[in-house]
């Protein structure tokens, strides 16, 4: 069984993946006519990808 700290990290990883999926599949398409919003969603997409990589590394270290 994982301690609560590790569980929280894994739960956050799932949430980040869900948001990233929505950005890629929905939000960017919905903003197709707004340049500023497309720029925002693209920036947020990169941020989420970075968060996911960081969380994966942290979780991996905890699982060793």
Steps between C-alpha positions, in 0.01 A plus 500: 500500500627850415523775755272800455784716365565266206130452438459880475779519244346224290155658523642832384670325207163361392341845527777658294450236229125564495548875460761448230262272310222761517734775381616293203165348402253775586624840615741569214240398243236720663738797491575463129376851418680679783875548461554611860317199641685260271828644626382464860390137455826412326699653784292318759542176306878532525473581870288191564742280306781636717303434819429145388867429434597643837233302686600180319862547611400572859270197514764279343747600772247421771433156354867396508 
